[in-house]
């Protein structure tokens, strides 16, 4: 699944949105770094990480809400794994942004949030600790960058302000899980 996900994301993002492609690659790299806390689900996480922003691709942007557009593309065009599609649809507290856009009911009905908190948190962690250029960053710096890029009073700015406490909590849970992993070396 990971190889396929990388090929799909690259095909949709590399040429059209090179910076978004760099971010997606960085998020996927972060996903490999948290593998120890996920066990058998690491392939699913890496696949969701590289595909999480595929809905930004201009040819896929139907609603203008990238989690929904990306998930629909993966479901309808690629018949992708349901858990993967639901992770992409709901990445980084997308339900709160969907609410700002008047799309929460649509997102909840089509793509219910997974009940696996570890996976949901891990994807939030990977996305929110990766800068737009694909480099590692702190969640606090990433939240600030998003606010500056979109504007504090924009739809995304309002969403990120509402989501920040839950994003930071998810990142904290993953940081704690990583800290409790045995270190070899």
OpenMM code with the backbone's topology and positions (N, CA, C; nanometers):
from openmm import Vec3, app, unit

residues = "UNK UNK UNK UNK UNK UNK UNK UNK UNK UNK UNK UNK UNK UNK UNK UNK UNK UNK UNK UNK UNK UNK UNK UNK UNK UNK UNK UNK UNK UNK UNK UNK UNK UNK UNK UNK UNK UNK UNK UNK UNK UNK UNK UNK UNK UNK UNK UNK UNK UNK UNK UNK UNK UNK UNK UNK UNK UNK UNK UNK UNK UNK UNK UNK UNK UNK UNK UNK UNK UNK UNK UNK UNK UNK UNK UNK UNK UNK UNK UNK UNK UNK UNK UNK UNK UNK UNK UNK UNK UNK UNK UNK UNK UNK UNK UNK UNK UNK UNK UNK UNK UNK UNK UNK UNK UNK UNK UNK UNK UNK UNK UNK UNK UNK UNK UNK UNK UNK UNK UNK UNK UNK UNK UNK UNK UNK UNK UNK UNK UNK UNK UNK UNK UNK UNK UNK UNK UNK UNK UNK UNK UNK UNK UNK UNK UNK UNK UNK UNK UNK UNK UNK UNK UNK UNK UNK UNK UNK UNK UNK UNK UNK UNK UNK UNK UNK UNK UNK UNK UNK UNK UNK UNK UNK UNK UNK UNK UNK UNK UNK UNK UNK UNK UNK UNK".split()
positions = [
    Vec3(0.0817, -0.1199, 0.0000),
    Vec3(0.0000, 0.0000, 0.0000),
    Vec3(0.0860, 0.1262, 0.0000),
    Vec3(0.2001, 0.1260, 0.0686),
    Vec3(0.2837, 0.2454, 0.0791),
    Vec3(0.3387, 0.2864, -0.0575),
    Vec3(0.3880, 0.1902, -0.1334),
    Vec3(0.4442, 0.2234, -0.2657),
    Vec3(0.3365, 0.2851, -0.3541),
    Vec3(0.2185, 0.2252, -0.3561),
    Vec3(0.1070, 0.2772, -0.4340),
    Vec3(0.0724, 0.4196, -0.3888),
    Vec3(0.0633, 0.4417, -0.2577),
    Vec3(0.0285, 0.5729, -0.2043),
    Vec3(0.1301, 0.6783, -0.2472),
    Vec3(0.2563, 0.6441, -0.2427),
    Vec3(0.3611, 0.7383, -0.2841),
    Vec3(0.3490, 0.7726, -0.4320),
    Vec3(0.3208, 0.6733, -0.5143),
    Vec3(0.3050, 0.6966, -0.6581),
    Vec3(0.1846, 0.7872, -0.6870),
    Vec3(0.0743, 0.7636, -0.6182),
    Vec3(-0.0458, 0.8454, -0.6379),
    Vec3(-0.0194, 0.9890, -0.5935),
    Vec3(0.0370, 1.0058, -0.4751),
    Vec3(0.0640, 1.1405, -0.4244),
    Vec3(0.1626, 1.2138, -0.5148),
    Vec3(0.2651, 1.1460, -0.5574),
    Vec3(0.3637, 1.2092, -0.6455),
    Vec3(0.2997, 1.2520, -0.7775),
    Vec3(0.2181, 1.1656, -0.8350),
    Vec3(0.1529, 1.1972, -0.9623),
    Vec3(0.0631, 1.3195, -0.9504),
    Vec3(-0.0024, 1.3367, -0.8374),
    Vec3(-0.0962, 1.4469, -0.8204),
    Vec3(-0.0307, 1.5761, -0.7730),
    Vec3(0.0788, 1.5670, -0.6983),
    Vec3(0.1334, 1.6853, -0.6327),
    Vec3(0.2685, 1.7341, -0.6852),
    Vec3(0.3524, 1.6442, -0.7303),
    Vec3(0.4914, 1.6808, -0.7612),
    Vec3(0.5030, 1.7981, -0.8580),
    Vec3(0.4364, 1.7905, -0.9699),
    Vec3(0.4453, 1.8968, -1.0710),
    Vec3(0.3546, 2.0153, -1.0360),
    Vec3(0.2321, 1.9867, -0.9989),
    Vec3(0.1331, 2.0923, -0.9761),
    Vec3(0.1624, 2.1744, -0.8510),
    Vec3(0.2052, 2.1068, -0.7451),
    Vec3(0.2258, 2.1730, -0.6156),
    Vec3(0.3536, 2.1197, -0.5503),
    Vec3(0.4713, 2.1581, -0.5991),
    Vec3(0.5966, 2.1004, -0.5489),
    Vec3(0.6207, 2.1212, -0.3987),
    Vec3(0.5789, 2.2348, -0.3457),
    Vec3(0.5979, 2.2565, -0.2011),
    Vec3(0.5056, 2.1648, -0.1210),
    Vec3(0.3841, 2.1456, -0.1670),
    Vec3(0.2904, 2.0550, -0.1004),
    Vec3(0.3442, 1.9127, -0.1090),
    Vec3(0.4068, 1.8775, -0.2200),
    Vec3(0.4684, 1.7460, -0.2366),
    Vec3(0.5827, 1.7289, -0.1359),
    Vec3(0.6658, 1.8325, -0.1197),
    Vec3(0.7751, 1.8255, -0.0216),
    Vec3(0.7187, 1.8066, 0.1191),
    Vec3(0.6118, 1.8783, 0.1514),
    Vec3(0.5486, 1.8623, 0.2829),
    Vec3(0.4974, 1.7191, 0.2991),
    Vec3(0.4297, 1.6672, 0.1990),
    Vec3(0.3745, 1.5314, 0.2073),
    Vec3(0.4839, 1.4274, 0.2261),
    Vec3(0.5956, 1.4449, 0.1579),
    Vec3(0.7081, 1.3537, 0.1759),
    Vec3(0.7634, 1.3632, 0.3185),
    Vec3(0.7719, 1.4853, 0.3705),
    Vec3(0.8189, 1.5035, 0.5075),
    Vec3(0.7257, 1.4409, 0.6095),
    Vec3(0.5951, 1.4536, 0.5878),
    Vec3(0.4963, 1.3936, 0.6778),
    Vec3(0.5097, 1.2411, 0.6735),
    Vec3(0.5311, 1.1857, 0.5553),
    Vec3(0.5509, 1.0401, 0.5429),
    Vec3(0.6784, 0.9963, 0.6156),
    Vec3(0.7837, 1.0760, 0.6067),
    Vec3(0.9076, 1.0444, 0.6782),
    Vec3(0.8834, 1.0448, 0.8284),
    Vec3(0.8085, 1.1427, 0.8765),
    Vec3(0.7756, 1.1463, 1.0196),
    Vec3(0.6984, 1.0204, 1.0593),
    Vec3(0.6106, 0.9754, 0.9700),
    Vec3(0.5316, 0.8550, 0.9989),
    Vec3(0.6220, 0.7336, 1.0185),
    Vec3(0.7280, 0.7236, 0.9410),
    Vec3(0.8201, 0.6105, 0.9604),
    Vec3(0.8917, 0.6219, 1.0948),
    Vec3(0.9104, 0.7439, 1.1418),
    Vec3(0.9786, 0.7663, 1.2694),
    Vec3(0.8934, 0.7283, 1.3898),
    Vec3(0.7614, 0.7262, 1.3756),
    Vec3(0.6747, 0.6903, 1.4871),
    Vec3(0.6275, 0.5452, 1.4777),
    Vec3(0.6875, 0.4692, 1.3897),
    Vec3(0.6461, 0.3312, 1.3656),
    Vec3(0.6392, 0.2477, 1.4932),
    Vec3(0.7286, 0.2728, 1.5856),
    Vec3(0.7344, 0.1919, 1.7070),
    Vec3(0.6103, 0.1983, 1.7938),
    Vec3(0.5313, 0.3026, 1.7805),
    Vec3(0.4118, 0.3144, 1.8636),
    Vec3(0.2877, 0.2591, 1.7937),
    Vec3(0.3034, 0.2109, 1.6695),
    Vec3(0.1863, 0.1660, 1.5942),
    Vec3(0.1827, 0.0174, 1.5617),
    Vec3(0.2924, -0.0492, 1.5672),
    Vec3(0.2912, -0.1922, 1.5350),
    Vec3(0.2512, -0.2174, 1.3910),
    Vec3(0.1473, -0.2971, 1.3714),
    Vec3(0.1061, -0.3405, 1.2380),
    Vec3(0.0473, -0.2298, 1.1511),
    Vec3(0.0123, -0.1169, 1.2075),
    Vec3(-0.0534, -0.0102, 1.1323),
    Vec3(0.0426, 0.0915, 1.0720),
    Vec3(0.1716, 0.0671, 1.0766),
    Vec3(0.2666, 0.1660, 1.0265),
    Vec3(0.2504, 0.1887, 0.8759),
    Vec3(0.2242, 0.0861, 0.7988),
    Vec3(0.2034, 0.1035, 0.6547),
    Vec3(0.0823, 0.1901, 0.6248),
    Vec3(-0.0231, 0.1718, 0.7011),
    Vec3(-0.1433, 0.2526, 0.6869),
    Vec3(-0.1124, 0.3987, 0.7201),
    Vec3(-0.0389, 0.4218, 0.8272),
    Vec3(-0.0040, 0.5584, 0.8661),
    Vec3(0.0829, 0.6249, 0.7601),
    Vec3(0.1856, 0.5560, 0.7117),
    Vec3(0.2744, 0.6152, 0.6110),
    Vec3(0.1947, 0.6475, 0.4840),
    Vec3(0.1058, 0.5583, 0.4457),
    Vec3(0.0231, 0.5817, 0.3269),
    Vec3(-0.0671, 0.7028, 0.3461),
    Vec3(-0.1319, 0.7130, 0.4609),
    Vec3(-0.2175, 0.8286, 0.4893),
    Vec3(-0.1341, 0.9560, 0.4957),
    Vec3(-0.0142, 0.9464, 0.5502),
    Vec3(0.0727, 1.0636, 0.5626),
    Vec3(0.1100, 1.1201, 0.4257),
    Vec3(0.1489, 1.0352, 0.3346),
    Vec3(0.1900, 1.0847, 0.2027),
    Vec3(0.0707, 1.1321, 0.1201),
    Vec3(-0.0475, 1.0803, 0.1487),
    Vec3(-0.1679, 1.1162, 0.0730),
    Vec3(-0.2542, 1.2233, 0.1397),
    Vec3(-0.2224, 1.2634, 0.2615),
    Vec3(-0.3146, 1.3484, 0.3380),
    Vec3(-0.3512, 1.4786, 0.2672),
    Vec3(-0.2632, 1.5335, 0.1850),
    Vec3(-0.2910, 1.6605, 0.1174),
    Vec3(-0.3180, 1.6449, -0.0325),
    Vec3(-0.3431, 1.5237, -0.0786),
    Vec3(-0.3648, 1.5014, -0.2215),
    Vec3(-0.4836, 1.5819, -0.2738),
    Vec3(-0.5789, 1.6124, -0.1894),
    Vec3(-0.6959, 1.6884, -0.2304),
    Vec3(-0.6671, 1.8328, -0.2674),
    Vec3(-0.5455, 1.8802, -0.2415),
    Vec3(-0.5056, 2.0134, -0.2877),
    Vec3(-0.4754, 2.0160, -0.4379),
    Vec3(-0.4510, 1.9002, -0.4981),
    Vec3(-0.4188, 1.8958, -0.6412),
    Vec3(-0.5291, 1.9684, -0.7182),
    Vec3(-0.4917, 2.0621, -0.8039),
    Vec3(-0.5928, 2.1432, -0.8724),
    Vec3(-0.7009, 2.0618, -0.9433),
    Vec3(-0.6648, 1.9519, -1.0038),
    Vec3(-0.7655, 1.8753, -1.0769),
    Vec3(-0.8619, 1.7999, -0.9851),
    Vec3(-0.8265, 1.7897, -0.8560),
    Vec3(-0.9114, 1.7181, -0.7601),
    Vec3(-0.9950, 1.8122, -0.6744),
    Vec3(-0.9637, 1.9398, -0.6766),
    Vec3(-1.0276, 2.0384, -0.5881),
    Vec3(-1.1691, 2.0699, -0.6361),
    Vec3(-1.2638, 1.9894, -0.5932),
    Vec3(-1.4043, 2.0069, -0.6308),
    Vec3(-1.4748, 2.0975, -0.5311),
    Vec3(-1.4661, 2.0655, -0.4031),
    Vec3(-1.5319, 2.1460, -0.2997),
    Vec3(-1.4416, 2.2576, -0.2485),
    Vec3(-1.3101, 2.2438, -0.2708),
    Vec3(-1.2145, 2.3384, -0.2146),
    Vec3(-1.1742, 2.3025, -0.0730),
    Vec3(-1.2261, 2.1933, -0.0212),
    Vec3(-1.1895, 2.1428, 0.1118),
    Vec3(-1.1070, 2.0172, 0.0893),
    Vec3(-0.9748, 2.0316, 0.0995),
    Vec3(-0.8840, 1.9263, 0.0545),
    Vec3(-0.9012, 1.7903, 0.1222),
    Vec3(-0.9359, 1.7811, 0.2515),
    Vec3(-0.9551, 1.6471, 0.3083),
    Vec3(-1.0703, 1.5714, 0.2411),
    Vec3(-1.1791, 1.6414, 0.2141),
    Vec3(-1.2950, 1.5793, 0.1503),
    Vec3(-1.2654, 1.5465, 0.0037),
    Vec3(-1.2059, 1.6415, -0.0680),
    Vec3(-1.1742, 1.6177, -0.2088),
    Vec3(-1.0751, 1.5028, -0.2246),
    Vec3(-0.9741, 1.4991, -0.1389),
    Vec3(-0.8756, 1.3910, -0.1459),
    Vec3(-0.9359, 1.2558, -0.1130),
    Vec3(-1.0177, 1.2505, -0.0101),
    Vec3(-1.0795, 1.1235, 0.0300),
    Vec3(-1.1738, 1.0719, -0.0790),
    Vec3(-1.2509, 1.1615, -0.1369),
    Vec3(-1.3406, 1.1190, -0.2450),
    Vec3(-1.2616, 1.0650, -0.3637),
    Vec3(-1.1532, 1.1311, -0.3992),
    Vec3(-1.0670, 1.0849, -0.5077),
    Vec3(-1.0125, 0.9452, -0.4776),
    Vec3(-0.9622, 0.9268, -0.3570),
    Vec3(-0.9055, 0.7962, -0.3208),
    Vec3(-1.0123, 0.6872, -0.3202),
    Vec3(-1.1299, 0.7193, -0.2708),
    Vec3(-1.2401, 0.6229, -0.2671),
    Vec3(-1.2953, 0.5959, -0.4068),
    Vec3(-1.3275, 0.7003, -0.4801),
    Vec3(-1.4004, 0.6861, -0.6059),
    Vec3(-1.3130, 0.6464, -0.7239),
    Vec3(-1.1914, 0.6952, -0.7296),
    Vec3(-1.1033, 0.6670, -0.8427),
    Vec3(-1.0149, 0.5458, -0.8166),
    Vec3(-0.9683, 0.5328, -0.6935),
    Vec3(-0.8722, 0.4271, -0.6625),
    Vec3(-0.9286, 0.3136, -0.5772),
    Vec3(-1.0527, 0.3237, -0.5339),
    Vec3(-1.1117, 0.2218, -0.4459),
    Vec3(-1.0153, 0.1876, -0.3315),
    Vec3(-0.9594, 0.2915, -0.2727),
    Vec3(-0.8594, 0.2748, -0.1670),
    Vec3(-0.9211, 0.2149, -0.0407),
    Vec3(-0.8347, 0.1581, 0.0404),
    Vec3(-0.8709, 0.0997, 0.1692),
    Vec3(-0.9551, 0.1990, 0.2502),
    Vec3(-1.0638, 0.1527, 0.3080),
    Vec3(-1.1557, 0.2411, 0.3805),
    Vec3(-1.0884, 0.3140, 0.4964),
    Vec3(-1.0047, 0.2443, 0.5714),
    Vec3(-0.9376, 0.3102, 0.6847),
    Vec3(-0.8435, 0.4206, 0.6358),
    Vec3(-0.7751, 0.3959, 0.5254),
    Vec3(-0.6872, 0.4970, 0.4672),
    Vec3(-0.7676, 0.6201, 0.4261),
    Vec3(-0.8768, 0.5986, 0.3560),
    Vec3(-0.9612, 0.7082, 0.3088),
    Vec3(-1.0161, 0.7882, 0.4271),
    Vec3(-1.0576, 0.7205, 0.5310),
    Vec3(-1.1119, 0.7895, 0.6484),
    Vec3(-1.0041, 0.8694, 0.7218),
    Vec3(-0.8813, 0.8186, 0.7254),
    Vec3(-0.7716, 0.8945, 0.7859),
    Vec3(-0.7431, 1.0213, 0.7057),
    Vec3(-0.7363, 1.0083, 0.5741),
    Vec3(-0.7123, 1.1254, 0.4883),
    Vec3(-0.8253, 1.2275, 0.5069),
    Vec3(-0.9477, 1.1811, 0.5075),
    Vec3(-1.0638, 1.2705, 0.5200),
    Vec3(-1.0645, 1.3465, 0.6514),
    Vec3(-1.0142, 1.2865, 0.7550),
    Vec3(-1.0248, 1.3443, 0.8888),
    Vec3(-0.8913, 1.3892, 0.9472),
    Vec3(-0.7877, 1.4007, 0.8649),
    Vec3(-0.6565, 1.4340, 0.9200),
    Vec3(-0.6548, 1.5716, 0.9864),
    Vec3(-0.5815, 1.5768, 1.0946),
    Vec3(-0.5556, 1.7017, 1.1672),
    Vec3(-0.6816, 1.7805, 1.2019),
    Vec3(-0.7768, 1.7075, 1.2592),
    Vec3(-0.9018, 1.7656, 1.3088),
    Vec3(-0.9839, 1.8335, 1.1992),
    Vec3(-0.9886, 1.7703, 1.0833),
    Vec3(-1.0604, 1.8251, 0.9679),
    Vec3(-1.2079, 1.8503, 0.9973),
    Vec3(-1.2675, 1.7762, 1.0903),
    Vec3(-1.4090, 1.7998, 1.1217),
    Vec3(-1.4352, 1.9439, 1.1662),
    Vec3(-1.3405, 2.0015, 1.2378),
    Vec3(-1.3584, 2.1398, 1.2828),
    Vec3(-1.3524, 2.2371, 1.1657),
    Vec3(-1.2618, 2.2116, 1.0712),
    Vec3(-1.2579, 2.2973, 0.9529),
    Vec3(-1.3810, 2.2748, 0.8659),
    Vec3(-1.4250, 2.1479, 0.8568),
    Vec3(-1.5468, 2.1174, 0.7811),
    Vec3(-1.6650, 2.1950, 0.8383),
    Vec3(-1.6701, 2.2050, 0.9692),
    Vec3(-1.7771, 2.2812, 1.0337),
    Vec3(-1.7722, 2.4279, 0.9919),
    Vec3(-1.6526, 2.4861, 0.9900),
    Vec3(-1.6357, 2.6250, 0.9463),
    Vec3(-1.6853, 2.6441, 0.8025),
    Vec3(-1.6729, 2.5400, 0.7221),
    Vec3(-1.7092, 2.5464, 0.5803),
    Vec3(-1.8532, 2.5017, 0.5535),
    Vec3(-1.9244, 2.4592, 0.6580),
    Vec3(-2.0604, 2.4093, 0.6399),
    Vec3(-2.0637, 2.2694, 0.5805),
    Vec3(-1.9552, 2.1937, 0.5985),
    Vec3(-1.9434, 2.0596, 0.5403),
    Vec3(-1.9286, 1.9490, 0.6449),
    Vec3(-1.9478, 1.9815, 0.7713),
    Vec3(-1.9257, 1.8809, 0.8756),
    Vec3(-2.0164, 1.7595, 0.8578),
    Vec3(-2.1460, 1.7811, 0.8338),
    Vec3(-2.2383, 1.6682, 0.8176),
    Vec3(-2.1977, 1.5803, 0.6996),
    Vec3(-2.1568, 1.6420, 0.5901),
    Vec3(-2.1132, 1.5671, 0.4717),
    Vec3(-1.9925, 1.4807, 0.5065),
    Vec3(-1.8926, 1.5409, 0.5717),
    Vec3(-1.7711, 1.4677, 0.6068),
    Vec3(-1.8015, 1.3532, 0.7033),
    Vec3(-1.8820, 1.3795, 0.8040),
    Vec3(-1.9144, 1.2764, 0.9038),
    Vec3(-1.9907, 1.1590, 0.8427),
    Vec3(-2.0813, 1.1877, 0.7496),
    Vec3(-2.1608, 1.0810, 0.6883),
    Vec3(-2.0767, 0.9990, 0.5913),
    Vec3(-2.0013, 1.0671, 0.5054),
    Vec3(-1.9225, 0.9951, 0.4047),
    Vec3(-1.8005, 0.9262, 0.4635),
    Vec3(-1.7364, 0.9906, 0.5592),
    Vec3(-1.6078, 0.9414, 0.6115),
    Vec3(-1.6027, 0.9545, 0.7636),
    Vec3(-1.6694, 0.8643, 0.8345),
    Vec3(-1.6669, 0.8720, 0.9814),
    Vec3(-1.5238, 0.8624, 1.0358),
    Vec3(-1.5006, 0.9357, 1.1417),
    Vec3(-1.3700, 0.9336, 1.2070),
    Vec3(-1.3383, 0.7932, 1.2558),
    Vec3(-1.2154, 0.7505, 1.2351),
    Vec3(-1.1729, 0.6203, 1.2878),
    Vec3(-1.1776, 0.6230, 1.4395),
    Vec3(-1.2058, 0.5089, 1.4984),
    Vec3(-1.2079, 0.5026, 1.6440),
    Vec3(-1.0741, 0.4569, 1.7012),
    Vec3(-0.9697, 0.4563, 1.6194),
    Vec3(-0.8355, 0.4198, 1.6642),
    Vec3(-0.7578, 0.5481, 1.6953),
    Vec3(-0.7622, 0.5894, 1.8213),
    Vec3(-0.7011, 0.7161, 1.8615),
    Vec3(-0.5520, 0.7210, 1.8324),
    Vec3(-0.4844, 0.6064, 1.8430),
    Vec3(-0.3399, 0.6043, 1.8145),
    Vec3(-0.3106, 0.6491, 1.6717),
    Vec3(-0.3850, 0.5952, 1.5769),
    Vec3(-0.3648, 0.6302, 1.4363),
    Vec3(-0.4018, 0.7759, 1.4091),
    Vec3(-0.5140, 0.8186, 1.4616),
    Vec3(-0.5586, 0.9564, 1.4428),
    Vec3(-0.4548, 1.0523, 1.5004),
    Vec3(-0.4105, 1.0264, 1.6222),
    Vec3(-0.3093, 1.1110, 1.6861),
    Vec3(-0.1780, 1.1081, 1.6083),
    Vec3(-0.1387, 0.9914, 1.5624),
    Vec3(-0.0112, 0.9794, 1.4910),
    Vec3(-0.0117, 1.0628, 1.3629),
    Vec3(-0.1227, 1.0633, 1.2906),
    Vec3(-0.1292, 1.1438, 1.1689),
    Vec3(-0.1293, 1.2934, 1.2023),
    Vec3(-0.1981, 1.3326, 1.3059),
    Vec3(-0.1933, 1.4723, 1.3512),
    Vec3(-0.0487, 1.5093, 1.3841),
    Vec3(0.0168, 1.4233, 1.4589),
    Vec3(0.1564, 1.4466, 1.4981),
    Vec3(0.2452, 1.4658, 1.3759),
    Vec3(0.2345, 1.3752, 1.2811),
    Vec3(0.3206, 1.3810, 1.1623),
    Vec3(0.2958, 1.5080, 1.0820),
    Vec3(0.1707, 1.5434, 1.0622),
    Vec3(0.1358, 1.6632, 0.9853),
    Vec3(0.1764, 1.7898, 1.0593),
    Vec3(0.1490, 1.7946, 1.1866),
    Vec3(0.1689, 1.9173, 1.2622),
    Vec3(0.3103, 1.9337, 1.3186),
    Vec3(0.3996, 1.8411, 1.2875),
    Vec3(0.5408, 1.8589, 1.3229),
    Vec3(0.6269, 1.8587, 1.1968),
    Vec3(0.5621, 1.8875, 1.0828),
    Vec3(0.6322, 1.8969, 0.9553),
    Vec3(0.5976, 2.0303, 0.8903),
    Vec3(0.6992, 2.1074, 0.8600),
    Vec3(0.6818, 2.2385, 0.7978),
    Vec3(0.6400, 2.2235, 0.6510),
    Vec3(0.5954, 2.3315, 0.5875),
    Vec3(0.5543, 2.3241, 0.4475),
    Vec3(0.6638, 2.2746, 0.3522),
    Vec3(0.7896, 2.2951, 0.3880),
    Vec3(0.8994, 2.2500, 0.3023),
    Vec3(0.9424, 2.1062, 0.3304),
    Vec3(0.8741, 2.0406, 0.4241),
    Vec3(0.9040, 1.9012, 0.4566),
    Vec3(0.9984, 1.8823, 0.5734),
    Vec3(1.0506, 1.9894, 0.6272),
    Vec3(1.1427, 1.9807, 0.7412),
    Vec3(1.0649, 1.9631, 0.8715),
    Vec3(1.1322, 1.9059, 0.9710),
    Vec3(1.0708, 1.8911, 1.1031),
    Vec3(1.0569, 2.0275, 1.1704),
    Vec3(0.9524, 2.0415, 1.2489),
    Vec3(0.9270, 2.1646, 1.3231),
    Vec3(0.8500, 2.1283, 1.4491),
    Vec3(0.8325, 2.2233, 1.5362),
    Vec3(0.7488, 2.1995, 1.6539),
    Vec3(0.6028, 2.2236, 1.6160),
    Vec3(0.5129, 2.1636, 1.6884),
    Vec3(0.3702, 2.1854, 1.6636),
    Vec3(0.3345, 2.3319, 1.6842),
    Vec3(0.3933, 2.3943, 1.7838),
    Vec3(0.3646, 2.5347, 1.8100),
    Vec3(0.4078, 2.6227, 1.6919),
    Vec3(0.5261, 2.5948, 1.6369),
    Vec3(0.5742, 2.6720, 1.5221),
    Vec3(0.4861, 2.6459, 1.3996),
    Vec3(0.4423, 2.5238, 1.3827),
    Vec3(0.3559, 2.4899, 1.2683),
    Vec3(0.2212, 2.5613, 1.2791),
    Vec3(0.1626, 2.5622, 1.3976),
    Vec3(0.0362, 2.6330, 1.4174),
    Vec3(0.0522, 2.7818, 1.3889),
    Vec3(0.1620, 2.8392, 1.4342),
    Vec3(0.1882, 2.9811, 1.4094),
    Vec3(0.2066, 3.0070, 1.2595),
    Vec3(0.2779, 2.9185, 1.1917),
    Vec3(0.3019, 2.9330, 1.0476),
    Vec3(0.1700, 2.9288, 0.9705),
    Vec3(0.0825, 2.8372, 1.0067),
    Vec3(-0.0477, 2.8262, 0.9395),
    Vec3(-0.1281, 2.9543, 0.9606),
    Vec3(-0.1273, 3.0053, 1.0823),
    Vec3(-0.2019, 3.1275, 1.1140),
    Vec3(-0.1496, 3.2455, 1.0326),
    Vec3(-0.0185, 3.2586, 1.0225),
    Vec3(0.0402, 3.3678, 0.9451),
    Vec3(0.0108, 3.3494, 0.7961),
    Vec3(0.0259, 3.2292, 0.7452),
    Vec3(0.0071, 3.2044, 0.6017),
    Vec3(-0.1355, 3.2345, 0.5574),
    Vec3(-0.2333, 3.1935, 0.6363),
    Vec3(-0.3733, 3.2119, 0.5964),
    Vec3(-0.4370, 3.3390, 0.6524),
    Vec3(-0.3807, 3.3888, 0.7616),
    Vec3(-0.4390, 3.5052, 0.8289),
    Vec3(-0.5240, 3.4620, 0.9467),
    Vec3(-0.5091, 3.5304, 1.0573),
    Vec3(-0.5770, 3.4926, 1.1814),
    Vec3(-0.7291, 3.4970, 1.1684),
    Vec3(-0.7815, 3.5877, 1.0842),
    Vec3(-0.9262, 3.6028, 1.0714),
    Vec3(-0.9856, 3.5246, 0.9551),
    Vec3(-0.9018, 3.4491, 0.8838),
    Vec3(-0.9512, 3.3684, 0.7718),
    Vec3(-1.0236, 3.2449, 0.8241),
    Vec3(-1.0903, 3.1757, 0.7369),
    Vec3(-1.1578, 3.0512, 0.7732),
    Vec3(-1.0571, 2.9523, 0.8337),
    Vec3(-0.9426, 2.9364, 0.7690),
    Vec3(-0.8400, 2.8445, 0.8204),
    Vec3(-0.7826, 2.8969, 0.9514),
    Vec3(-0.7646, 3.0272, 0.9619),
    Vec3(-0.7159, 3.0854, 1.0867),
    Vec3(-0.8106, 3.0589, 1.2032),
    Vec3(-0.9398, 3.0739, 1.1787),
    Vec3(-1.0395, 3.0439, 1.2838),
    Vec3(-1.0361, 2.8966, 1.3201),
    Vec3(-1.0298, 2.8109, 1.2170),
    Vec3(-1.0235, 2.6666, 1.2416),
    Vec3(-0.9015, 2.6305, 1.3253),
    Vec3(-0.7850, 2.6802, 1.2865),
    Vec3(-0.6618, 2.6391, 1.3539),
    Vec3(-0.6614, 2.6868, 1.4989),
    Vec3(-0.7210, 2.8014, 1.5235),
    Vec3(-0.7330, 2.8524, 1.6617),
    Vec3(-0.8203, 2.7577, 1.7445),
    Vec3(-0.9315, 2.7132, 1.6873),
    Vec3(-1.0209, 2.6194, 1.7579),
    Vec3(-0.9547, 2.4834, 1.7771),
    Vec3(-0.8797, 2.4396, 1.6759),
    Vec3(-0.8210, 2.3053, 1.6785),
    Vec3(-0.6924, 2.2967, 1.7592),
    Vec3(-0.6269, 2.4089, 1.7820),
    Vec3(-0.4940, 2.4089, 1.8452),
    Vec3(-0.4869, 2.3273, 1.9752),
    Vec3(-0.5788, 2.3432, 2.0692),
    Vec3(-0.5669, 2.2638, 2.1922),
    Vec3(-0.5705, 2.1121, 2.1656),
    Vec3(-0.6576, 2.0684, 2.0746),
    Vec3(-0.6659, 1.9251, 2.0439),
    Vec3(-0.5446, 1.8779, 1.9649),
    Vec3(-0.4927, 1.9634, 1.8770),
    Vec3(-0.3717, 1.9286, 1.8022),
    Vec3(-0.2554, 1.9115, 1.8991),
    Vec3(-0.2389, 2.0068, 1.9885),
    Vec3(-0.1290, 1.9992, 2.0856),
    Vec3(-0.1446, 1.8789, 2.1783),
    Vec3(-0.2675, 1.8459, 2.2142),
    Vec3(-0.2907, 1.7277, 2.2986),
    Vec3(-0.2523, 1.5999, 2.2237),
    Vec3(-0.2892, 1.5896, 2.0964),
    Vec3(-0.2539, 1.4713, 2.0164),
    Vec3(-0.1026, 1.4598, 2.0029),
    Vec3(-0.0370, 1.5710, 1.9732),
    Vec3(0.1092, 1.5702, 1.9618),
    Vec3(0.1714, 1.5286, 2.0951),
    Vec3(0.1174, 1.5778, 2.2033),
    Vec3(0.1674, 1.5405, 2.3355),
    Vec3(0.1524, 1.3923, 2.3644),
    Vec3(0.0387, 1.3346, 2.3247),
    Vec3(0.0197, 1.1897, 2.3463),
    Vec3(0.1211, 1.1086, 2.2667),
    Vec3(0.1474, 1.1497, 2.1447),
    Vec3(0.2460, 1.0770, 2.0629),
    Vec3(0.3860, 1.0969, 2.1195),
    Vec3(0.4190, 1.2194, 2.1585),
    Vec3(0.5495, 1.2437, 2.2211),
    Vec3(0.5686, 1.1550, 2.3433),
    Vec3(0.4645, 1.1409, 2.4256),
    Vec3(0.4729, 1.0553, 2.5451),
    Vec3(0.4931, 0.9096, 2.5070),
    Vec3(0.4200, 0.8637, 2.4053),
    Vec3(0.4348, 0.7254, 2.3595),
    Vec3(0.5757, 0.7017, 2.3061),
    Vec3(0.6281, 0.7985, 2.2306),
    Vec3(0.7639, 0.7849, 2.1773),
    Vec3(0.8677, 0.7843, 2.2885),
    Vec3(0.8480, 0.8676, 2.3897),
    Vec3(0.9418, 0.8755, 2.5012),
    Vec3(0.9469, 0.7468, 2.5818),
    Vec3(0.8372, 0.6710, 2.5801),
    Vec3(0.8331, 0.5463, 2.6573),
    Vec3(0.8868, 0.4266, 2.5786),
    Vec3(0.9224, 0.4485, 2.4508),
    Vec3(0.9781, 0.3407, 2.3679),
    Vec3(1.1209, 0.3108, 2.4116),
    Vec3(1.1564, 0.1839, 2.4134),
    Vec3(1.2961, 0.1502, 2.4474),
    Vec3(1.3915, 0.2059, 2.3407),
    Vec3(1.5047, 0.2496, 2.3858),
    Vec3(1.6067, 0.3047, 2.2947),
    Vec3(1.7177, 0.2002, 2.2780),
    Vec3(1.7536, 0.1733, 2.1542),
    Vec3(1.8596, 0.0774, 2.1248),
    Vec3(1.9787, 0.1556, 2.0701),
    Vec3(2.0930, 0.1068, 2.0914),
    Vec3(2.2016, 0.1739, 2.0258),
    Vec3(2.3226, 0.1826, 2.1039),
] * unit.nanometer
topology = app.Topology()
chain = topology.addChain("A")
for resn in residues:
    res = topology.addResidue(resn, chain)
    for name in ("N", "CA", "C"):
        topology.addAtom(name, app.Element.getBySymbol(name[0]), res)
